[in-house]
């Protein structure tokens, strides 16, 4: 399924943890009020959200992976631990498009480093926001319409789940429209840069991890700036 209906309510004060302590303090200065306003305005104008997702029935569980009904094997890291006892997995990829990144790079070349950093951070927050909006919405739909539970959501590269599995998720979704705006490199990095992939389990049975944040399985621990936004 292909979705583009996402909203972005930017509150810079709540996003300050993304910038690091020194830079956040700098941004609190009245001197940069106009720069912040401009970055937020441009982000809102340039962002082009897109999310592609699908459901796959689980055929069987292995020690560290699952076999889907289409024969594809996916897993590694904490995947089996998290989605244990699920009946299906939902996999997806999302992006904010490439215009925000392009504007940020142009600004940096022109010496507008503060504006560039702001726009880049807003882009990272934006793609994470797409994922979270989708996850919250589908959790409610699955519970209300099917009585299904959902596991914690995981993304390749954010935990011990290797980034190579991003390629597996991308290939799972290749049957969808070819013009959805994302490609993948040989090293399994999504393009545009401000893109990510995800997977979680769903079904009637209690799963290995349901109410924990994905932060619980992330190897970055307390050093991750996004952790403060997901409390």
Residue frames as a rotation matrix with the C-alpha (Angstrom) as fourth column:
UNK 1
0.575 0.818 0.000 0.00
0.818 -0.575 0.000 0.00
0.000 0.000 -1.000 0.00
UNK 2
-0.457 -0.691 0.560 1.10
0.752 -0.636 -0.171 3.51
0.475 0.343 0.810 -0.86
UNK 3
0.551 0.672 -0.495 0.49
0.834 -0.465 0.297 6.43
-0.030 -0.576 -0.817 1.53
UNK 4
-0.413 -0.671 0.615 1.32
0.661 -0.686 -0.305 10.14
0.626 0.281 0.727 1.37
UNK 5
0.382 0.689 0.616 -1.10
0.026 -0.675 0.738 11.69
0.924 -0.266 -0.276 3.87
UNK 6
0.062 -0.444 -0.894 1.13
0.975 0.218 -0.041 12.75
0.213 -0.869 0.446 6.76
UNK 7
0.811 0.231 0.537 1.25
0.130 -0.967 0.219 15.96
0.570 -0.107 -0.815 8.78
UNK 8
-0.153 -0.931 -0.330 4.21
0.828 0.062 -0.557 17.70
0.539 -0.359 0.762 10.40
UNK 9
0.884 0.388 0.261 3.68
0.149 -0.763 0.629 19.91
0.443 -0.517 -0.733 13.44
UNK 10
0.013 -0.998 -0.058 7.12
0.584 0.054 -0.810 21.33
0.812 -0.023 0.584 14.07
UNK 11
0.981 0.145 0.132 7.89
-0.031 -0.549 0.835 22.45
0.193 -0.823 -0.534 17.61
UNK 12
0.287 -0.957 0.034 11.55
-0.170 -0.086 -0.982 23.48
0.943 0.276 -0.188 17.68
UNK 13
0.023 -0.290 0.957 11.66
-0.968 -0.245 -0.051 23.57
0.249 -0.925 -0.286 21.49
UNK 14
0.684 0.280 0.674 10.78
-0.508 0.846 0.164 19.86
-0.524 -0.454 0.720 21.65
UNK 15
0.940 -0.338 0.031 13.34
0.238 0.592 -0.770 19.06
0.242 0.731 0.638 18.95
UNK 16
0.631 -0.722 0.283 16.29
-0.743 -0.667 -0.047 20.74
0.222 -0.180 -0.958 20.67
UNK 17
0.457 -0.493 0.740 17.72
-0.356 0.661 0.660 17.37
-0.815 -0.565 0.127 21.90
UNK 18
0.839 -0.102 0.535 18.43
0.490 0.569 -0.660 16.53
-0.237 0.816 0.527 18.25
UNK 19
0.809 -0.460 0.367 20.97
-0.037 -0.662 -0.748 19.33
0.587 0.592 -0.553 17.98
UNK 20
-0.046 -0.847 -0.530 23.25
0.791 0.293 -0.537 18.56
0.610 -0.444 0.657 20.90
UNK 21
0.322 0.258 -0.911 23.63
0.906 -0.363 0.218 20.67
-0.274 -0.896 -0.350 24.03
UNK 22
-0.533 -0.636 -0.559 25.89
0.455 -0.772 0.445 23.43
-0.714 -0.017 0.700 22.65
UNK 23
-0.928 0.191 0.320 24.02
0.246 -0.332 0.911 23.93
0.280 0.924 0.261 19.40
UNK 24
-0.011 0.979 -0.202 20.65
0.864 0.111 0.492 23.80
0.504 -0.169 -0.847 21.20
UNK 25
0.113 -0.020 -0.993 21.76
0.783 -0.614 0.102 26.57
-0.612 -0.789 -0.054 23.53
UNK 26
-0.865 -0.478 -0.156 22.90
0.245 -0.671 0.700 28.60
-0.439 0.567 0.697 20.54
UNK 27
-0.663 0.666 0.343 19.49
0.479 0.025 0.878 28.20
0.576 0.746 -0.335 18.91
UNK 28
0.136 0.724 -0.676 17.77
0.990 -0.120 0.070 29.59
-0.031 -0.679 -0.733 21.99
UNK 29
-0.623 -0.448 -0.641 19.35
0.428 -0.881 0.199 32.94
-0.654 -0.151 0.741 21.19
UNK 30
0.428 0.818 -0.385 17.09
0.165 -0.490 -0.856 35.58
-0.889 0.303 -0.344 19.63
UNK 31
-0.252 -0.675 -0.694 19.81
-0.614 -0.443 0.654 36.05
-0.748 0.590 -0.303 17.02
UNK 32
-0.978 -0.203 -0.051 18.74
-0.177 0.667 0.723 32.88
-0.113 0.716 -0.689 15.20
UNK 33
-0.315 0.939 0.136 14.96
-0.015 0.138 -0.990 33.26
-0.949 -0.314 -0.029 15.52
UNK 34
0.327 0.439 -0.837 14.55
-0.795 -0.351 -0.495 34.23
-0.511 0.827 0.234 11.85
UNK 35
-0.547 -0.614 -0.568 16.85
-0.814 0.548 0.192 31.40
0.194 0.567 -0.800 10.69
UNK 36
-0.883 0.282 0.376 14.78
0.040 0.842 -0.538 28.89
-0.468 -0.460 -0.754 12.64
UNK 37
0.056 0.969 -0.242 11.55
-0.229 -0.223 -0.948 30.31
-0.972 0.108 0.209 11.26
UNK 38
0.129 -0.086 -0.988 12.90
-0.976 -0.187 -0.111 30.13
-0.175 0.979 -0.108 7.72
UNK 39
-0.843 -0.511 -0.166 14.14
-0.529 0.845 0.084 26.54
0.097 0.158 -0.983 8.13
UNK 40
-0.620 0.693 0.368 10.78
0.146 0.563 -0.813 25.38
-0.771 -0.451 -0.451 9.49
UNK 41
0.280 0.736 -0.616 8.91
-0.496 -0.438 -0.750 27.18
-0.822 0.515 0.243 6.71
UNK 42
-0.119 -0.417 -0.901 11.15
-0.991 0.107 0.081 25.71
0.062 0.902 -0.426 4.01
UNK 43
-0.947 -0.190 0.261 10.96
-0.237 0.958 -0.163 22.22
-0.219 -0.216 -0.951 5.49
UNK 44
-0.231 0.953 0.193 7.17
0.046 0.209 -0.977 22.37
-0.972 -0.217 -0.092 5.45
UNK 45
0.426 0.381 -0.821 7.18
-0.712 -0.418 -0.564 23.55
-0.558 0.825 0.093 1.83
UNK 46
-0.176 -0.667 -0.724 9.77
-0.968 0.252 0.003 21.04
0.181 0.701 -0.690 0.58
UNK 47
-0.680 -0.129 0.722 8.85
-0.442 0.858 -0.263 17.85
-0.585 -0.498 -0.640 2.43
UNK 48
-0.070 0.616 -0.785 7.24
-0.933 0.237 0.270 15.19
0.352 0.751 0.558 0.22
UNK 49
-0.382 -0.138 0.914 6.25
-0.743 0.634 -0.215 12.27
-0.549 -0.761 -0.344 2.47
UNK 50
0.216 0.448 -0.868 5.74
-0.804 0.586 0.102 8.78
0.554 0.676 0.486 1.10
UNK 51
-0.405 -0.289 0.867 5.34
-0.755 0.641 -0.139 5.40
-0.516 -0.711 -0.478 2.76
UNK 52
0.031 0.319 -0.947 5.05
-0.761 0.622 0.185 1.99
0.648 0.715 0.262 1.12
UNK 53
-0.570 -0.210 0.794 4.01
-0.758 0.508 -0.409 -1.03
-0.318 -0.835 -0.449 3.19
UNK 54
0.026 0.604 -0.796 2.51
-0.657 0.611 0.442 -4.51
0.753 0.512 0.413 3.01
UNK 55
0.264 0.164 0.950 1.48
-0.882 0.440 0.169 -7.47
-0.391 -0.883 0.261 5.17
UNK 56
-0.168 -0.390 -0.906 3.04
-0.677 0.714 -0.181 -10.92
0.717 0.582 -0.384 4.94
UNK 57
0.843 0.498 0.204 1.86
-0.500 0.586 0.637 -14.11
0.198 -0.639 0.743 6.65
UNK 58
-0.180 -0.914 0.364 4.52
-0.976 0.211 0.046 -15.96
-0.118 -0.347 -0.930 8.65
UNK 59
0.404 0.249 -0.880 4.98
-0.517 0.856 0.005 -19.55
0.755 0.453 0.475 7.48
UNK 60
0.704 -0.216 -0.677 7.44
0.573 0.736 0.361 -20.62
0.420 -0.642 0.642 10.19
UNK 61
0.815 -0.486 0.315 9.93
-0.579 -0.695 0.426 -19.42
0.012 -0.529 -0.848 12.81
UNK 62
0.439 -0.772 -0.459 13.59
0.415 0.627 -0.659 -20.36
0.797 0.099 0.596 12.87
UNK 63
0.138 -0.430 -0.892 16.10
0.990 0.037 0.136 -19.66
-0.026 -0.902 0.431 15.61
UNK 64
-0.459 -0.422 -0.782 17.04
0.460 -0.866 0.197 -16.20
-0.760 -0.269 0.592 14.33
UNK 65
-0.914 0.162 -0.372 14.70
-0.393 -0.585 0.710 -15.58
-0.102 0.795 0.598 11.40
UNK 66
-0.062 0.932 0.356 11.22
-0.148 0.344 -0.927 -16.14
-0.987 -0.110 0.117 10.03
UNK 67
-0.925 -0.091 0.368 10.07
0.327 0.302 0.896 -17.65
-0.192 0.949 -0.250 6.74
UNK 68
-0.459 0.784 -0.418 7.24
-0.592 -0.621 -0.514 -15.73
-0.662 0.011 0.749 5.11
UNK 69
0.304 0.713 0.632 4.45
0.037 0.654 -0.755 -17.29
-0.952 0.254 0.173 3.03
UNK 70
0.907 -0.018 -0.421 6.15
-0.412 -0.245 -0.878 -16.06
-0.087 0.969 -0.230 -0.16
UNK 71
0.790 -0.600 -0.128 9.30
0.552 0.786 -0.279 -18.03
0.268 0.150 0.952 0.76
UNK 72
0.204 -0.736 0.646 11.42
-0.100 -0.672 -0.734 -15.01
0.974 0.085 -0.211 1.73
UNK 73
0.330 -0.223 -0.917 13.50
0.895 0.381 0.230 -15.33
0.298 -0.897 0.326 4.91
UNK 74
0.155 -0.255 0.954 14.00
-0.087 -0.966 -0.244 -12.27
0.984 -0.045 -0.172 7.07
UNK 75
0.946 0.194 -0.261 15.50
0.233 0.157 0.960 -11.75
0.227 -0.968 0.103 10.50
UNK 76
-0.132 -0.990 -0.046 18.65
0.641 -0.050 -0.766 -11.52
0.756 -0.130 0.641 12.53
UNK 77
-0.743 -0.197 0.639 19.38
-0.273 -0.783 -0.559 -9.38
0.611 -0.589 0.528 15.57
UNK 78
-0.880 0.406 0.247 16.37
-0.204 0.147 -0.968 -9.14
-0.429 -0.902 -0.046 17.93
UNK 79
-0.570 0.708 -0.417 13.71
-0.732 -0.207 0.649 -9.77
0.373 0.675 0.636 15.25
UNK 80
-0.269 0.481 -0.835 12.57
0.146 0.877 0.458 -13.23
0.952 0.001 -0.306 16.39
UNK 81
-0.772 -0.077 -0.631 12.76
0.631 0.031 -0.775 -12.20
0.079 -0.997 0.025 20.05
UNK 82
-0.879 0.396 -0.267 10.49
-0.306 -0.896 -0.322 -9.20
-0.367 -0.201 0.908 19.36
UNK 83
-0.290 0.814 -0.504 7.89
-0.937 -0.134 0.323 -10.72
0.196 0.566 0.801 17.00
UNK 84
-0.987 -0.136 -0.091 7.75
-0.112 0.967 -0.231 -14.18
0.119 -0.218 -0.969 18.60
UNK 85
-0.582 0.802 0.134 4.26
0.561 0.515 -0.648 -15.74
-0.589 -0.302 -0.749 18.21
UNK 86
-0.346 0.446 -0.826 3.16
-0.588 -0.788 -0.179 -13.20
-0.731 0.424 0.535 15.57
UNK 87
0.294 0.530 0.795 0.94
0.402 0.686 -0.606 -14.44
-0.867 0.498 -0.011 12.73
UNK 88
0.707 -0.045 0.706 2.06
0.668 -0.284 -0.688 -11.82
0.232 0.958 -0.171 10.23
UNK 89
-0.328 -0.721 -0.610 4.69
0.717 -0.610 0.336 -9.15
-0.615 -0.328 0.717 9.75
UNK 90
0.888 0.441 0.132 4.14
0.433 -0.701 -0.567 -5.67
-0.158 0.560 -0.813 8.38
UNK 91
-0.166 -0.986 -0.017 7.12
0.814 -0.147 0.562 -4.27
-0.557 0.079 0.827 6.50
UNK 92
0.839 0.496 0.223 7.56
0.535 -0.681 -0.499 -0.83
-0.096 0.538 -0.837 5.03
UNK 93
-0.434 -0.900 0.032 9.84
0.895 -0.426 0.134 1.92
-0.107 0.087 0.990 3.80
UNK 94
0.718 0.687 -0.109 9.29
0.677 -0.726 -0.118 5.66
-0.160 0.011 -0.987 4.02
UNK 95
-0.451 -0.860 0.238 10.94
0.892 -0.437 0.110 8.89
0.009 0.263 0.965 2.92
UNK 96
0.212 0.464 -0.860 10.53
0.378 -0.851 -0.365 12.66
-0.901 -0.248 -0.355 2.94
UNK 97
0.927 0.049 0.371 11.82
0.372 -0.225 -0.900 12.92
0.039 0.973 -0.227 -0.64
UNK 98
0.103 -0.994 0.036 15.08
0.995 0.102 -0.018 14.57
0.014 0.038 0.999 -1.72
UNK 99
0.371 0.081 0.925 14.23
0.424 -0.901 -0.091 18.29
0.826 0.426 -0.368 -1.79
UNK 100
0.991 -0.027 0.129 14.98
-0.127 -0.445 0.886 18.97
0.034 -0.895 -0.445 1.90
UNK 101
0.484 -0.862 0.148 18.36
0.573 0.440 0.691 17.27
-0.661 -0.250 0.707 1.63
UNK 102
0.103 -0.415 0.904 19.13
0.950 -0.229 -0.213 19.13
0.296 0.881 0.370 -1.60
UNK 103
0.673 0.212 0.708 18.31
0.100 -0.975 0.197 22.53
0.732 -0.062 -0.678 -0.07
UNK 104
0.937 -0.348 -0.020 20.39
0.013 -0.024 1.000 21.73
-0.348 -0.937 -0.018 3.04
UNK 105
0.232 -0.894 0.384 23.45
0.852 0.376 0.363 20.87
-0.469 0.243 0.849 0.92
UNK 106
0.204 -0.088 0.975 23.07
0.728 -0.653 -0.211 24.01
0.655 0.753 -0.069 -1.20
UNK 107
0.912 0.195 0.362 22.85
-0.080 -0.778 0.623 26.16
0.403 -0.597 -0.694 1.94
UNK 108
0.712 -0.700 -0.047 26.02
0.329 0.274 0.903 24.59
-0.620 -0.659 0.426 3.37
UNK 109
0.036 -0.694 0.719 27.91
0.999 0.044 -0.008 25.33
-0.026 0.719 0.695 0.14
UNK 110
0.205 0.149 0.967 26.74
0.426 -0.904 0.049 28.94
0.881 0.402 -0.249 0.38
UNK 111
-0.721 -0.669 0.183 28.01
0.103 -0.364 -0.926 29.35
0.686 -0.648 0.331 3.94
UNK 112
-0.033 0.786 0.617 24.62
-0.829 -0.367 0.422 29.10
0.558 -0.497 0.664 5.68
UNK 113
-0.719 -0.430 -0.546 25.75
-0.159 0.867 -0.473 26.41
0.677 -0.253 -0.692 8.10
UNK 114
-0.862 0.437 0.257 23.20
-0.277 0.019 -0.961 27.03
-0.425 -0.899 0.104 10.88
UNK 115
0.051 0.910 -0.412 20.29
-0.929 -0.108 -0.353 26.98
-0.366 0.401 0.840 8.44
UNK 116
-0.108 -0.186 -0.977 21.73
-0.716 0.696 -0.054 23.87
0.689 0.694 -0.208 6.76
UNK 117
-0.940 -0.297 -0.169 22.07
-0.089 0.690 -0.719 21.98
0.330 -0.660 -0.675 10.05
UNK 118
-0.560 0.810 0.175 18.55
-0.528 -0.187 -0.828 22.96
-0.638 -0.556 0.532 11.07
UNK 119
0.204 0.662 -0.722 17.08
-0.979 0.118 -0.168 21.76
-0.026 0.740 0.672 7.81
UNK 120
-0.414 -0.450 -0.791 19.06
-0.478 0.847 -0.232 18.52
0.775 0.282 -0.566 7.96
UNK 121
-0.991 0.050 0.123 17.86
-0.092 0.414 -0.906 17.80
-0.097 -0.909 -0.405 11.51
UNK 122
-0.215 0.972 -0.095 14.27
-0.746 -0.226 -0.626 18.58
-0.630 -0.064 0.774 10.53
UNK 123
0.044 0.160 -0.986 14.64
-0.887 0.461 0.035 16.12
0.460 0.873 0.163 7.66
UNK 124
-0.796 -0.397 -0.457 15.81
-0.145 0.858 -0.492 13.35
0.588 -0.326 -0.741 10.00
UNK 125
-0.801 0.575 0.166 12.97
-0.210 -0.011 -0.978 14.11
-0.560 -0.818 0.130 12.41
UNK 126
-0.148 0.806 -0.573 10.52
-0.949 -0.278 -0.146 14.21
-0.277 0.523 0.806 9.50
UNK 127
-0.225 0.043 -0.973 11.18
-0.593 0.786 0.172 10.70
0.773 0.616 -0.152 8.21
UNK 128
-0.958 -0.095 -0.269 11.04
0.158 0.609 -0.777 9.34
0.238 -0.787 -0.569 11.76
UNK 129
-0.630 0.775 -0.046 7.71
-0.501 -0.451 -0.739 11.16
-0.593 -0.443 0.672 12.20
UNK 130
-0.118 0.563 -0.818 6.28
-0.926 0.234 0.295 9.45
0.358 0.792 0.494 9.10
UNK 131
-0.581 -0.195 -0.790 7.16
-0.049 0.977 -0.206 6.06
0.812 -0.081 -0.577 10.58
UNK 132
-0.975 0.166 -0.148 5.69
0.163 0.084 -0.983 6.91
-0.151 -0.982 -0.110 13.97
UNK 133
-0.440 0.862 -0.251 2.46
-0.819 -0.500 -0.282 8.33
-0.368 0.082 0.926 12.53
UNK 134
-0.116 0.354 -0.928 1.94
-0.709 0.625 0.327 5.19
0.696 0.696 0.178 10.46
UNK 135
-0.746 -0.280 -0.604 2.77
0.134 0.826 -0.548 2.86
0.652 -0.490 -0.578 13.35
UNK 136
-0.899 0.438 0.016 0.40
-0.147 -0.268 -0.952 4.57
-0.413 -0.858 0.305 15.79
UNK 137
-0.249 0.852 -0.461 -2.40
-0.952 -0.304 -0.048 4.64
-0.181 0.427 0.886 13.23
UNK 138
-0.112 0.192 -0.975 -2.15
-0.565 0.794 0.222 1.02
0.817 0.576 0.019 12.14
UNK 139
-0.963 -0.189 -0.191 -1.90
0.059 0.544 -0.837 -0.20
0.262 -0.817 -0.513 15.73
UNK 140
-0.606 0.795 0.032 -5.33
-0.492 -0.343 -0.800 1.30
-0.625 -0.501 0.599 16.38
UNK 141
-0.009 0.612 -0.791 -6.78
-0.991 0.098 0.087 -0.05
0.131 0.785 0.606 13.13
UNK 142
-0.484 -0.255 -0.837 -5.53
-0.301 0.947 -0.114 -3.60
0.822 0.197 -0.535 13.72
UNK 143
-0.994 0.100 -0.043 -6.84
0.070 0.287 -0.955 -3.63
-0.084 -0.953 -0.292 17.29
UNK 144
-0.441 0.883 -0.163 -10.26
-0.586 -0.420 -0.693 -2.19
-0.680 -0.210 0.703 16.46
UNK 145
0.154 0.553 -0.819 -10.93
-0.988 0.084 -0.128 -4.01
-0.002 0.829 0.560 13.18
UNK 146
0.204 -0.154 -0.967 -9.23
-0.411 0.883 -0.227 -7.38
0.889 0.443 0.117 13.68
UNK 147
0.953 0.125 0.276 -8.50
-0.299 0.261 0.918 -7.70
0.042 -0.957 0.286 17.38
UNK 148
0.566 -0.812 -0.144 -4.79
0.567 0.510 -0.647 -7.96
0.599 0.284 0.749 16.52
UNK 149
0.746 -0.495 -0.445 -1.91
0.239 -0.424 0.874 -7.04
-0.621 -0.759 -0.198 18.78
UNK 150
0.824 -0.551 0.135 1.29
-0.023 -0.270 -0.963 -5.43
0.566 0.790 -0.235 17.47
UNK 151
0.453 -0.760 -0.467 4.91
0.891 0.361 0.276 -5.92
-0.041 -0.541 0.840 18.44
UNK 152
0.324 -0.533 -0.782 7.57
0.055 -0.814 0.578 -3.29
-0.944 -0.230 -0.235 18.97
UNK 153
1.000 0.005 0.027 8.69
0.028 -0.148 -0.989 -1.79
-0.001 0.989 -0.148 15.66
UNK 154
0.265 -0.963 0.047 12.27
0.342 0.139 0.929 -2.40
-0.902 -0.230 0.366 14.52
UNK 155
0.923 -0.084 -0.374 14.42
-0.370 -0.459 -0.808 -0.82
-0.104 0.885 -0.455 11.81
UNK 156
0.675 -0.735 0.062 17.54
0.722 0.642 -0.258 -2.41
0.150 0.219 0.964 10.27
UNK 157
-0.103 -0.837 0.537 20.69
0.491 -0.513 -0.704 -0.69
0.865 0.191 0.464 11.46
UNK 158
0.202 0.238 0.950 19.12
-0.586 -0.748 0.312 0.73
0.784 -0.620 -0.012 14.63
UNK 159
0.684 0.007 0.730 19.82
-0.646 0.472 0.600 -2.38
-0.340 -0.882 0.327 16.70
UNK 160
-0.359 -0.800 0.481 21.83
-0.414 0.598 0.686 -5.56
-0.837 0.047 -0.546 16.25
UNK 161
0.506 0.571 0.646 19.58
0.446 0.468 -0.763 -6.15
-0.738 0.674 -0.018 13.27
UNK 162
-0.448 -0.888 0.099 22.03
0.534 -0.177 0.827 -5.70
-0.717 0.424 0.553 10.40
UNK 163
-0.160 0.328 -0.931 21.49
-0.486 -0.847 -0.215 -2.95
-0.859 0.418 0.294 7.83
UNK 164
-0.948 -0.247 -0.202 21.73
-0.296 0.442 0.847 -5.59
-0.120 0.862 -0.492 5.08
UNK 165
-0.599 0.783 0.165 18.17
0.717 0.617 -0.326 -6.65
-0.357 -0.077 -0.931 5.94
UNK 166
-0.154 0.490 -0.858 17.03
-0.249 -0.860 -0.446 -3.27
-0.956 0.145 0.255 4.64
UNK 167
-0.730 -0.194 -0.656 17.64
-0.678 0.086 0.730 -4.82
-0.085 0.977 -0.194 1.23
UNK 168
-0.900 0.436 -0.013 15.33
0.436 0.900 0.032 -7.71
0.025 0.023 -0.999 2.10
UNK 169
-0.205 0.851 -0.483 12.55
0.452 -0.356 -0.818 -5.32
-0.868 -0.386 -0.311 3.07
UNK 170
-0.302 0.031 -0.953 13.06
-0.647 -0.740 0.181 -3.34
-0.700 0.672 0.244 -0.12
UNK 171
-0.922 -0.088 -0.377 12.84
-0.352 0.594 0.723 -6.50
0.160 0.800 -0.579 -2.23
UNK 172
-0.670 0.742 -0.017 9.67
0.611 0.539 -0.580 -7.53
-0.421 -0.400 -0.814 -0.39
UNK 173
0.112 0.748 -0.654 8.08
0.228 -0.660 -0.716 -4.31
-0.967 -0.068 -0.245 -1.58
UNK 174
-0.790 -0.535 -0.300 9.40
-0.159 -0.294 0.943 -4.36
-0.593 0.792 0.147 -5.15
UNK 175
-0.600 0.640 0.479 6.07
0.798 0.521 0.303 -5.72
-0.055 0.564 -0.824 -6.40
UNK 176
0.286 0.702 -0.652 4.59
0.626 -0.652 -0.428 -2.31
-0.725 -0.286 -0.626 -5.62
UNK 177
0.970 0.185 0.155 4.62
0.236 -0.586 -0.775 0.72
-0.053 0.789 -0.612 -8.00
UNK 178
0.240 -0.962 0.127 8.16
0.969 0.229 -0.094 1.27
0.061 0.145 0.987 -9.42
UNK 179
-0.199 -0.287 0.937 7.81
0.427 -0.886 -0.181 5.06
0.882 0.364 0.299 -9.32
UNK 180
0.714 0.565 -0.414 7.33
0.588 -0.162 0.793 5.50
0.380 -0.809 -0.447 -5.57
UNK 181
0.769 -0.358 0.530 10.51
-0.294 -0.934 -0.204 7.59
0.568 0.001 -0.823 -5.33
UNK 182
0.482 -0.646 0.591 12.96
-0.725 0.085 0.684 5.35
-0.492 -0.758 -0.428 -3.45
UNK 183
0.620 -0.394 -0.678 15.84
-0.311 0.671 -0.674 3.18
0.720 0.628 0.293 -4.63
UNK 184
0.885 -0.367 0.286 18.51
-0.173 0.311 0.935 1.16
-0.432 -0.877 0.212 -2.83
UNK 185
0.313 -0.868 -0.384 22.28
-0.936 -0.215 -0.277 0.98
0.158 0.447 -0.880 -3.28
UNK 186
0.234 -0.329 -0.915 24.49
-0.171 0.912 -0.372 -2.10
0.957 0.244 0.157 -3.42
UNK 187
-0.819 -0.562 -0.118 25.39
0.055 0.128 -0.990 -1.44
0.572 -0.817 -0.074 0.22
UNK 188
-0.247 0.854 -0.457 21.68
0.854 0.415 0.313 -1.53
0.458 -0.313 -0.832 1.16
UNK 189
-0.732 0.050 -0.680 21.33
0.352 -0.827 -0.439 2.21
-0.584 -0.560 0.588 1.80
UNK 190
0.210 0.908 0.363 18.05
0.909 -0.045 -0.414 3.79
-0.359 0.417 -0.835 0.78
UNK 191
-0.929 -0.364 -0.064 17.95
0.300 -0.845 0.443 6.78
-0.215 0.393 0.894 -1.56
UNK 192
0.355 -0.430 0.830 16.94
-0.253 -0.899 -0.357 9.55
0.900 -0.083 -0.427 -0.83
UNK 193
-0.641 -0.749 -0.168 19.12
0.016 0.206 -0.978 9.68
0.767 -0.630 -0.120 2.26
UNK 194
-0.745 0.437 0.504 16.23
-0.650 -0.306 -0.696 10.73
-0.150 -0.846 0.512 4.51
UNK 195
0.221 0.747 -0.626 14.52
-0.698 0.570 0.433 7.36
0.681 0.341 0.648 4.21
UNK 196
-0.621 -0.427 0.657 14.19
-0.761 0.530 -0.375 4.32
-0.188 -0.733 -0.654 6.45
UNK 197
-0.243 0.526 -0.815 12.73
-0.330 0.745 0.579 0.82
0.912 0.410 -0.007 6.56
UNK 198
-0.513 0.133 0.848 10.87
-0.852 0.040 -0.522 -0.99
-0.103 -0.990 0.093 9.33
UNK 199
-0.352 0.426 -0.833 9.14
-0.132 0.859 0.495 -4.19
0.927 0.284 -0.246 10.35
UNK 200
-0.641 0.161 0.750 6.88
-0.757 0.027 -0.653 -5.35
-0.125 -0.987 0.105 13.17
UNK 201
-0.932 0.291 -0.214 4.75
0.247 0.946 0.212 -8.35
0.264 0.145 -0.954 14.00
UNK 202
-0.477 0.842 0.253 0.98
-0.879 -0.465 -0.110 -8.57
0.026 -0.275 0.961 14.37
UNK 203
-0.533 0.354 -0.768 -1.56
-0.009 0.906 0.423 -11.22
0.846 0.233 -0.480 15.34
UNK 204
0.496 0.855 0.152 -3.90
-0.243 -0.031 0.969 -12.43
0.834 -0.518 0.192 18.06
UNK 205
0.611 -0.305 -0.731 -1.22
0.701 0.637 0.321 -13.87
0.368 -0.708 0.603 20.34
UNK 206
0.904 -0.387 -0.181 0.99
-0.168 -0.711 0.683 -12.03
-0.392 -0.587 -0.708 22.80
UNK 207
0.747 -0.665 0.028 4.36
0.188 0.170 -0.967 -11.33
0.638 0.728 0.251 21.21
UNK 208
0.117 -0.823 -0.555 7.87
0.914 0.308 -0.264 -11.12
0.388 -0.477 0.789 22.59
UNK 209
-0.729 -0.309 -0.611 7.89
0.531 -0.819 -0.218 -7.32
-0.433 -0.484 0.761 22.86
UNK 210
-0.006 0.844 0.536 4.80
0.969 -0.128 0.212 -5.16
0.248 0.521 -0.817 22.48
UNK 211
0.868 0.495 -0.038 4.90
0.482 -0.822 0.304 -2.00
0.119 -0.282 -0.952 24.54
UNK 212
0.177 -0.887 -0.427 8.62
0.573 -0.260 0.777 -1.33
-0.800 -0.382 0.463 24.62
UNK 213
0.721 -0.087 -0.688 10.07
-0.491 -0.764 -0.418 1.45
-0.489 0.639 -0.593 22.50
UNK 214
0.886 -0.462 -0.036 12.42
0.246 0.534 -0.809 0.41
0.393 0.708 0.587 19.70
UNK 215
0.363 -0.762 0.536 15.04
-0.721 -0.594 -0.357 2.27
0.590 -0.257 -0.765 21.79
UNK 216
0.604 -0.072 0.794 15.13
-0.650 0.531 0.543 -0.78
-0.461 -0.844 0.274 24.07
UNK 217
0.713 -0.296 0.636 16.82
0.444 0.892 -0.081 -2.73
-0.543 0.340 0.767 21.27
UNK 218
0.902 -0.370 0.222 19.04
-0.032 -0.570 -0.821 0.00
0.430 0.734 -0.526 19.86
UNK 219
0.383 -0.850 -0.363 22.82
0.890 0.445 -0.102 -0.34
0.248 -0.284 0.926 20.25
UNK 220
-0.166 -0.456 0.874 23.27
0.261 -0.875 -0.407 3.44
0.951 0.161 0.265 20.52
UNK 221
-0.178 0.131 -0.975 21.72
0.968 0.202 -0.149 3.50
0.177 -0.971 -0.162 23.99
UNK 222
0.451 0.398 -0.799 21.74
0.689 -0.724 0.029 6.85
-0.567 -0.564 -0.600 25.79
UNK 223
-0.590 -0.733 -0.338 23.98
0.310 -0.592 0.744 8.45
-0.745 0.334 0.577 23.15
UNK 224
-0.563 0.443 0.698 21.05
0.787 0.032 0.616 8.62
0.250 0.896 -0.367 20.68
UNK 225
-0.986 0.150 -0.068 19.43
-0.127 -0.956 -0.265 12.04
-0.105 -0.253 0.962 20.50
UNK 226
-0.431 0.879 -0.204 16.09
-0.411 0.010 0.912 10.61
0.803 0.477 0.357 19.36
UNK 227
-0.570 0.167 -0.804 15.72
0.615 0.735 -0.284 8.73
0.544 -0.657 -0.522 22.64
UNK 228
-0.902 0.184 -0.390 14.52
0.189 -0.644 -0.741 11.92
-0.388 -0.742 0.546 24.38
UNK 229
-0.655 0.667 -0.355 11.73
-0.751 -0.523 0.403 12.33
0.083 0.530 0.844 21.79
UNK 230
-0.227 0.547 -0.806 10.33
-0.302 0.747 0.592 8.83
0.926 0.378 -0.004 22.37
UNK 231
-0.989 -0.132 -0.059 9.92
0.021 0.277 -0.961 8.85
0.143 -0.952 -0.271 26.13
